[in-house]
Amino acid sequence: MSFHLVDTHCHLDEESFGIDRDDVVARAVSAGVTRMVTIGTTVASSRAAIALAKSYAPHVFAAVGIHPNYVAQAADDDWDRIRELVREPGVVAIGETGLDRYWDHTPLAAQQDFFDRHLTLSRETGLPFIVHCRDAETETVAQLVATSKLGALNGLMHSFAGSLETARICLELGLYLSFSGMVTFKKSATLREVVATVPADRLLVETDAPYLAPSPHRGKRNEPGYTRHTLACIADLRGEPVEQLARQTTENARRLFGWTIAE
């Protein structure tokens, strides 16, 4: 493969990678996915993400945060730990954060509180935030719009699955939209319509591995190397050469995460 890709969102600390993590990373790099951002969902997984970034440098980087579904389980000092971890080498983003009304694990008010904490930390540090949104488009957009009044936003909507209107607002707020293997599913007609309209300089790709494996691997464990399948599908939907879209999405990721071209 003559081009490079960035998987902007995966969970390499997940137990399902425990038996062959070295091989998973090696397969990704061999497939052209030369950079991966592994995402924290709790203090423990954030620490694991940092350790993985160290072990698999220069291919793996970390994001630290507390996922909305785990906010209710967070200890009193967990947020202080996240604020400390954000300064560790290899950390390039904050999250994943956001709102989730599909699962009833954490009261919405508590999710909103922690979402605000992550957004504030992003503003304080200059690191981009990563937004999880499931069945909560209205509430998520409202909180992002409110926060934008305090200053420019710097972040991405992970595994975007929202409406055209939500995409429009997020783009107006200056956010990037990242698309996962869901866009390869034939039933995702609206999502396919959205991805075809996103400005090239705001488009990112991801796996959310080990979840949401794209066709032709749907139903199996996902891994970062499969980013190429999602990219190929998006290129087809947009009528663009795969190599051109690969260069564009990689440049977008470098810009968002603060990587230099030479890296």
N, C-alpha and C positions, 0 to 999 in steps of 0.2 A: 504494500500500500504506500503510495507516494505522498500522502498527506497526513497531517496530524489532527487529532481530535481531543477535546476535553470533555470528560464526563463530569458535569458540574454538580452532581448529586448522587452519592451512593452511600451505602452503610457497610463498609468493609469490616466493622467490628462485630457484625451479626454472627450468631453461633453457626449458621449454615455455611459460613466460610471457614470455620475452624479447622476443617480437615485438609483444605487445599488452598489456603489464602495465597501462598507464594505463587502457585500455579495460576490462580485467577489474575493476579497482578501481571504476571509474565505474559499470559495470553492477551490481556488488554494492550500491553505495550506492543506486542507482536502484531496486533490488529490495528495499530496506529493510534490507540488511545493512550497518549503519552503523559497525560495529566488527569488526575482524578481528585475530586474533593469529597472526602469522607465526612459524614455529618454527625454531629453530636445531638442526642435527644434527651440526655440526662447528664448529670455531672460525671457519672462513671463512664458513660459512652463518649463524652467529650474528652475525658482523659485518655480513653482508648484511642480516639481519633488522633490525638496529638502523638501518642506513641507510634501509631501506624504511619503517620506522616514522617516521623523520624526514621522508622525502620525502612520505609520504601521511598525515601528521598532519592532523586528529585521528582518522582512520578506522582506521589500522593501528598495532598495537603489536607488541612483540617478546618472544620467549622465547629464552634462550640456554642451550646445553648440548651434550653429545656423545651422540649416539644409540648404543645398545648395539652396533649393527652396525658402527660406525666406531671403537669403542674401540681395536681392535688397530692402527688406522692413526694413532692420536693420537701426536703428538710428546711428548717428555718434559715440555715446559713448557706444553702445551696446557691442562691443567687450571688452571694459574696464569692463563692468558689468560681463561678463562671466569670465574674469580673476579673479574677486573678488569672484564670486560664487564657483569657483573650490575649494576654501579653506573651504567651509561649511561642517559641519558634515554630513555624509551619502553619500557624493559624491565619487564615485569609478571609474568614467570614464569621458572622454571628447567626446562630440558629441551628436547628430550624425552629422557627417561632410561628405565630399566627393563630388561627381559630379553627376549631373543628366541632361541628354540631352533629356529625354523623354518629360519633361515639359519645356516650354519656359518662365519660370518665372524670371530667373536671367541670365545675360550674363555669358558665360563660364569663361571668364577671372576673373570676380568677384568671381565666385565659387572657382576657383583655388587659388585665393588670400586667401579666408577664409579657404579653405582646408589646405593651408600651415600654417596659423595661429594656427589652431587646432593641427596640427602635431608638430609644434614648442612648443606649450603649453604642449603637452604630454611629449616631451623631457625634458622640464624645470621642470615639476612636478613629473614625473615618473608614472603618471596615464595613463592607456591604452586609445587609441582612438577607436572610433566606426565609421566604414566607410559605408556610403550609396553609392551605385553605380547602376545607372540605365541608360542603353543605352550609357555607357561611359567607357567601360572596358579598351580600349586602353589608353585613357587620364588618367584614375585613376591609372592604373598600371605604366604608365610612371612617374607620380608624386610620387608614392610610391618608385619606384626604385631610382629616383633622391634624394629623402629625405633619403633613406637608406645609401647613401654615407656619410651622416653627423653623422651617428651612428645607432645602432641597433633599429629596429622598435618594438613597443609594442602596439599591437592592434588586432582588429578583423574585418573581413568582414561580415557585418550584412546581414541577409537574403540572403546568397550567392546564386546567380543564374547564375554565369558565366560559362565559358568553362573549359574544363580540363586543357588547357594551362594556363589560368588565375589562376586557382586553384594551379597549379604547381608553378607558379612564386610567388604567395602570400605565399605559404608554405615555399618556399626557402627564402623569406624575413622574416620569423619567425612569420607570422601572424596566427591567429586562423580563422577557417571558421565556421560561425554559420548558421544553417539551420532552416527555418521556415516551416509553413504548406504547402508551395508550393511543397515540396518534396513528399507529400502524393497524389498530383494530378497525375492521370495516364498519362496525356499528357506530364509530366515533365521527359521524358526519359533521356535526357542528364544530368539533375540535379541528377537523381537517380544514373546514372553512376558515377558522380563525388563523391557523398556522400559515395559510396561503396569503394572508393579508398583513402579517407582522412585518414592519420595516426590517430590512436585512441587518441593520446595525443594532437591533434590540433582541435578536434571536439567539437562544442557547439550546443545547441538547443535553440530555441526562439519561440515566437508567433508573434511578431509585432502587438499584440492586440492593438486596436480592428480590425485590418486588417488581411487578409490572413488566415482566419480560416481553419484548416485542415479538411480533411474528418474524420469523418462523419458529420461535422458541416459546411461544405463549403457553402458560401453564407450568413451565419449568422454572428452576431457579435462575434469576437474572444475574448477569455479571457485567462489569464495565466494558468488556470487549464488545458487547452487543450494541453499544452506542452507534456503531456503524449502520446497523439495520434501521434505527430510527432516523438517522441522518439521510439515508438513501430514500426512505419514504417521504420525508419532508422535501427533499430536493425534487422528487417526482411531482409532488403536489404543487410546488412552486414553479415548476418548469425550469429549474436551474441545474447546471452541471454539479455533480456531487463534489468534485474537487473545489469548485468555487464556493459552495456552501460550507465545506469543511474549513477552508481558509477564513471565511467570514465569521463563523461561530467560534473558531479558535481565537481570532483577534478580539471578538467581543468578550470572551472569557478573560483574556489577558488584560483587557482594559478594565473590566469590572473588578478583578481580584488584585490589580496592581502589579501584575507581572510585566517585566520588560520584554521587548521583542527578542532580545538576545538570549533569554533564558531557555 
